[in-house]
């Protein structure tokens, strides 16, 4: 416990508390904070829209090669983030497999843009939601859904009114974890979208840049990210850590 706690205690010890508010309200800090919130929330929304149907297919539909498909969908969880950024660049860069035609035909560009930040954050964060929702779907009692179908409900109506409310805790937990992962994403973002202030420089990237010019700003921004991440873990502790709630509290 001491090993895990000491780095955070060291950060708290080094933070210039007297100048913290001024450093946090600097234009560069506010731009990075705004961009981080916009991109991470956008990535979370995309993860929900695409990830829930994907989780339903993986959890409910049997087909050859499902294990391979699942591994492919969550591969970005275990890849080094920089490798994920290189892969995105190869696919969606200006000369990439898909990015090249998109740029030539429709003048659409992802690399080194805010859209690229959102894409990189979605790529690394969606697996958290997919795995969480898939596990909930696999453990869900299907009898209420079957009863709704026998009473005349369509598959979509049963999913929307029966299945989604039943898996809502897992859906919320997966979305929050995906958001926290997107908010802290660094490697894939800097590789695919660069570190352009006001356009692609999120808070983790601002911390990296500030380490070379303003250590105090880097410490304050790091503290903000740690506080958010710690708050997410505490908020989800009962679901993910289990145990006696009285002990945890």
C-alpha positions, 0 to 999 in steps of 0.5 A: 500500500505504501508503494502505491501511495508514495508517488501520489503523496510525493505529487501532493508534496510538490504541488505549488499550492499557493499558485495552483489556482493561477496555474489551473486557470492559465489559457493553455490549461483551460484550453487543454481542459476544455478539449479533454472534456469535449473529446472524452465525452464525445468518445464516450458517446460514440462508444455507447452507440457502437459498443452496446450493439457490439456487446449484444452481438458478442454476448447473445449471437453465436457465430464461427470465430466469435472468440477471434472477433472478441479478441480483435475488439478488445485488443486495444486494451492491451496494445501499447498506446503508441502502437495503437496510434501507429495503427490508426495512422496507417488506416486513417492517416492522410495516406492511410488505407481508408484515410487516403481515399477520404481525403482525396474524394471528400477532403476529410482528414482525421490525423492531427485534428480534433476528430483524430483525438476523438477517434484515438480516445474511442479506439482505446476506451470502447473495449471497457464498455464492450466487456462490461456490457457483454458480461452483464448480458451473459449473466442476465436472466432471459426469461423476462425478455422471452415473456415480453416476446410472447406477449407480442413485444418486438425484439427492439421493444423488448431490448429497449424496455426490458434488457436495457433497464436490467443492464443499466448499472453495467452500462453506466459503469462501462460508460464511466470507465470508458470516459475515464480511460478516454480522459487519460489517453496519451500515447495513441493521441499524441501519435495520431493527432499530435500535440497542437495547442487548442486543437489536439492538446488534451490534458495528458499532453499538456502535462507532458509539454509542461514538464519541460517548461513549467513543472508547477503547471504539470503538477497541478494538471496531474493532480486534476487527472488523478482526482478524477480517476480516483473519484471514478474508482471510488464511485464504482468500488462496490460494483468492481471490488465487491466485499462488504459495503460497510468495510469499503465505506 
